[in-house]
């Protein structure tokens, strides 16, 4: 059995190698996150056996996932997505959920799926946390198209988390609903306190310590993340909900002239340390044998990959008619069909509760990994073409 220290060395080496591999293949626009997962599979116990995910490594990985959701919530700038973007995003997700349950029903009737709701939810997710660094690299985040993508992606992360919290965190949905309302009220209370005018002396201390060894604003942001995760956990809710809301609260807390300064530091902590560990460990814990030894599981991978696009992408494409041009709508459909982090979470819940077959869990995660490769590659190409066209007109 590999020591924790040895595993961490290999994991961080894989995290360092992934951007270099991505750079070597930059003509194909393959995101580093995919190579982080693939390298995790290579160094994991099913191939080279150089790294294992013990409790300590899993803990760091879990915090990486929380950071990913934190950034997803942080990017929800309500001033930018309110109105048509968020309204169409909510409508698109509701249609996606209904469509997901409908297309999975034949699998349930054939005994291939235990819980149609669980698999249907997995098909409605959007990996906005995974897409964010790509959006920033592509210069799309602060465009009009970026507002619609952020809105659709945020709903595609937030709504499934709420559904998981209500339906799979316990055996009493009403009780879970009451706790969810309590959490939302507590979050609103924290947000109200955070957005109240702060004493000038406190603001000066924050500004001064942003560039000292104490890094006080960074510590406060991390403390906020920890508090919201703890609050969600204590209420029996999904901790990812706490991380997402913490990001939204931090966005409200920061004044416009301090957002970029603190954001770069948080990005250094999140994307530089914890988030790549999550993706590498996802590869390490991936059940490659279950995929390769089961022709049935292997055959379901392309099916689920297409279903991500049908269930998540098509509703987004149709509801955005009139708001975006055809090229932007196709790009939005492809990008919102990108899934991974929540698929990992949902399949883990399914396996732990006995509501999902191993073959489906493995095939879903495999399809989600492919979606990170295929759909952003096509979607961002269309988005760039649309931006160039609008810039020329």
TAVENUR-V218368 format. One record per backbone hydrogen bond with DSSP energy under -1.0 kcal/mol. CO is the residue of the C=O (numbers start at 0). NH is the residue of the N-H. E is the energy in kcal/mol with one decimal. If there is no record, write none. Layout:
co = (CO;CO)
nh = (NH;NH)
e = (E;E)
This chain:
co = (2;3;4;5;6;7;8;9;10;11;12;13;16;17;18;19;20;22;24;25;30;31;32;33;34;35;36;37;38;39;41;42;42;43;43;51;53;54;55;56;57;58;59;60;61;62;63;64;65;66;67;68;69;70;72;74;76;76;77;80;82;83;84;85;86;87;88;89;90;91;92;93;94;95;96;97;98;99;103;104;105;106;107;114;115;116;117;118;120;125;126;127;130;131;132;133;134;139;142;143;144;145;146;147;148;149;150;151;153;154;155;156;157;158;159;160;161;162;163;171;172;173;174;175;176;177;178;179;180;181;182;183;184;185;186;187;188;189;190;198;199;200;201;202;203;204;214;215;216;217;218;219;220;221;222;223;224;225;226;227;228;229;230;231;232;237;238;239;240;241;242;243;244;245;246;247;248;249;254;257;258;259;261;262;263;264;265;266;268;268;269;273;274;275;276;277;278;279;280;285;286;287;288;293;294;295;299;300;301;302;303;304;305;306;307;307;308;311;312;313;314;315;317;319;319;324;325;326;327;328;329;330;331;334;337;339;340;341;342;343;344;345;346;347;348;349;349;354;356;357;358;359;360;361;362;363;364;365;366;367;369;370;373;374;375;377;378;379;380;381;382;383;384;385;386;387;388)
nh = (6;7;8;9;10;11;12;13;14;15;16;17;20;21;22;23;24;25;27;28;33;35;36;37;38;39;40;41;42;43;47;49;50;46;48;53;57;58;59;60;61;62;63;64;65;66;67;68;69;70;71;72;73;74;75;76;79;80;81;85;86;87;88;89;90;91;92;93;94;95;96;97;98;99;100;101;102;103;107;108;109;111;110;118;119;120;121;122;123;127;130;131;134;135;136;137;139;142;146;147;148;149;150;151;152;153;154;155;157;158;125;160;161;162;163;164;165;166;167;175;176;177;178;179;180;181;182;183;184;185;186;187;188;189;190;191;192;193;194;202;203;204;205;206;207;208;218;219;220;221;222;223;224;225;226;227;228;229;230;231;232;233;234;236;235;240;242;243;244;245;246;247;248;249;250;251;252;253;257;261;262;263;265;266;267;268;269;270;272;273;274;277;278;279;280;281;282;283;284;287;290;291;292;297;298;299;303;304;305;306;307;308;309;310;311;312;313;315;316;317;318;319;320;322;323;328;329;330;331;332;333;334;335;337;126;343;344;345;346;347;348;349;350;351;352;354;355;114;360;361;362;363;364;365;366;367;368;369;370;371;373;374;377;378;379;381;382;383;384;385;386;387;388;389;390;391;392)
e = (-2.3;-2.5;-2.1;-2.0;-2.7;-2.7;-1.9;-2.4;-2.2;-2.0;-2.4;-2.1;-2.4;-2.5;-2.3;-2.1;-1.3;-1.5;-2.0;-1.3;-1.2;-2.1;-1.8;-2.5;-3.0;-1.6;-2.0;-2.1;-2.6;-1.1;-2.5;-1.3;-2.0;-1.4;-3.0;-1.0;-2.8;-2.0;-1.9;-2.4;-2.6;-1.9;-1.9;-2.0;-2.1;-2.3;-2.1;-2.2;-2.3;-2.4;-1.7;-2.4;-2.3;-1.8;-1.2;-1.7;-2.1;-1.8;-1.7;-2.0;-2.2;-2.9;-1.9;-2.2;-2.0;-2.6;-2.0;-2.1;-2.1;-2.1;-2.6;-2.1;-2.7;-3.0;-2.3;-1.7;-2.6;-1.5;-1.8;-2.4;-1.6;-2.7;-1.4;-1.8;-2.7;-2.5;-1.8;-1.5;-1.3;-1.9;-2.1;-2.0;-2.8;-2.6;-2.2;-2.1;-2.5;-1.9;-1.5;-1.4;-2.2;-2.8;-2.2;-2.6;-2.8;-2.6;-2.2;-2.0;-3.4;-2.2;-1.0;-1.3;-2.3;-2.5;-2.8;-2.5;-2.4;-2.5;-2.7;-2.6;-2.4;-2.3;-2.2;-2.4;-2.3;-2.3;-2.4;-2.6;-2.5;-2.3;-2.7;-2.5;-2.3;-2.4;-2.6;-2.7;-2.2;-2.4;-2.0;-2.1;-2.3;-2.0;-2.4;-2.6;-2.5;-2.3;-2.1;-2.4;-2.2;-2.3;-2.4;-2.4;-2.1;-2.5;-2.6;-2.4;-2.1;-2.5;-2.7;-2.3;-2.4;-2.9;-1.6;-3.1;-1.6;-1.3;-1.8;-2.4;-2.3;-2.1;-1.7;-1.6;-2.6;-2.3;-1.9;-1.6;-2.2;-2.1;-2.0;-1.9;-2.8;-1.8;-2.5;-2.6;-1.6;-1.7;-3.2;-2.0;-1.3;-1.3;-2.9;-1.8;-1.8;-2.5;-2.8;-1.9;-1.5;-2.1;-2.6;-1.7;-1.0;-2.7;-2.7;-2.3;-2.2;-1.2;-2.8;-2.3;-2.1;-2.2;-2.2;-1.1;-2.5;-3.3;-1.9;-1.0;-1.8;-1.1;-2.4;-2.3;-2.6;-1.4;-1.3;-1.8;-1.9;-2.5;-2.0;-2.0;-2.8;-2.3;-2.1;-2.5;-2.4;-1.5;-3.2;-2.4;-2.0;-3.2;-2.6;-1.9;-2.3;-2.5;-2.4;-2.5;-2.1;-1.7;-1.3;-1.0;-2.3;-2.8;-2.3;-2.8;-2.2;-2.3;-2.7;-2.5;-2.3;-2.1;-2.2;-1.5;-3.3;-1.2;-1.9;-3.3;-2.6;-1.9;-2.4;-2.7;-1.9;-2.3;-2.4;-2.5;-2.2;-2.6;-2.1;-1.5;-1.5)
